[in-house]
Amino acid sequence: MKRRSRIMYSPTRLSGARFHCGSHLHLLLAGVLAFLCSSVRAQVADDSTGVSVAIIAYQVGWTGTGTQNLSLSVTGLQGTQSTDLIQSPTTTTPQIMTRLAVGKTYPVTVNANGVKAATLQAVPPPGYVMEIEHIAREGYALKASQSVVNIRVRPRGRPVPERAGVATALATERTLWQVSLGTLSNGESAGAIAFIDVGAGSNISSIFSPNGLVYDPPSSEVQVTYNPSTVASPYVPGTIRQILAPQVCVDVYMGGAEVRSGDRLQTIRGDGLHIGSGYGVYSERIVVFEGV
Amino acid sequence: MSLRTFTVLVFVAAMMPVVGAAPSNKGTGAAHAANFDAALAQAHAGNLSAAEAALFRDNVQRQNTLAYDVECATKLVQLAAVLQQTYDYQNANTALQLAISTLDATSAAHQSDTPAIDRAQADELRGFVCDRYLHDPDSATAAFQRAQQLNPNSAAASDGLAKINSDKATKNRAIGGGNG
């Protein structure tokens, strides 16, 4: 069933003003209203067209037996870009220049045969940080038989507010809305759960569904549970079900109204995105997904 | 024969291999990108058979081999990764199931004609898919263990098993802690 969402948003406290997001106009109005009443300014990068990223593989070591070749491919905001297939004894692939939405994880696909070692390099423009496989770095030693490497560009500095549960204003950039998951035990940000437009949907309202929620754990302190491949509707296989972060618990619940207690969760339920303090003792629903 | 005629003949002869060769762009980035975009469009429309046809058009491995099937499965996983990235989880799940069934079929079909060390690749990929995309650590563990039996030096299998054990330990620690 196609769904869209209603975001109950307040910059300083969970649940407050209610916005109904279903069209560009509504979204724009909601963004302006949220901006005017916000005491916490939205820290969203100007990423309406994404940022340019250079990707290359170098120091390629070949096994010396059988088929030996390597190519890279990434599907960014302007479609798929691939390098030509290189073969032994070449040790560097051609460079890919692609545009990626800020804050969104993209899979770099590696088609490799007879490669025993290689280094993948992805370089963002100045002012941005590259994360490869969830760690801030620009080089990554490719592992044997790893066919997909996840990369993400984020702004330098703290990308989201520090306090757990504080949301950014609705925006018309690619990062449409995000809410902070607080901090890790070392004081670093635990990241944010967000709606990010990658230009794939026919309209922007299609992003405001459980499928559109984006989160990448920055540390093993944060546990993300995904819906398994056999999950029944309305849950969707592969989408986020629950996040356990040091300061908050996030629950994407689609099972109808329910009061549940036990296993450290005690919440009054309803379909939507719930965020609670600690490990989920009393949560508040801050996004409602509605069938349309 | 005049010098002019000779020069023309030499030029024509030099061009023959180029003119006569069938156009082949297999292995070029542009061809792969075009095939992948075509496959992506078909997959978004729910037509996974057409997506597979486009996706496998520029395969480099020889058909009817385990390596070819692993290449097909790898491409399906890559397609699923991009489908997930564009929020198309339903078709991504279908592509992943196709990849798994391809790997299972090829492991059974090539037991006698493929060395164990090569057959381990299919289980390594299966473990990777089960762990990262299907969120099924038990199936991933079983696949990595099979890969280790076939190739005791499999770095992918040992890395995969270490990651799954680490994830389990971290999750137990997280659920057991907290302030509630």
Interface residues (C-beta under 8 A of the other chain):
Chain A: G66 T67 N69 S71 S73 T75 G79 T80 Q81 S82 T83 D84 L85 P94 I96 K104 T105 Y106 P107 T109 N111 N113 K143 A144 S145 Q146 S147 V148 V198 A200 G201 S206 I207 S209 N211 G212 S220 E221 V222 Q223 T225 Y226 N227 P228 S229 V236 P237 G238 T239 L244 R264 G278 Y279 G280 V281
Chain B: G27 T28 G29 A30 H32 A33 F36 D37 L40 V60 Q61 A67 E71 T74 K75 V77 Q78 A81 V82 Q84 Q85 T86 Y87 D88 Y89 Q90 A92 N93 L96 Q97 Q121 E124 L125 F128 R132 Y133 L134 H135 D136 S154 A155 A156 D159 S166 D167 T170 K171 A174 I175 G177 G178 N179 G180
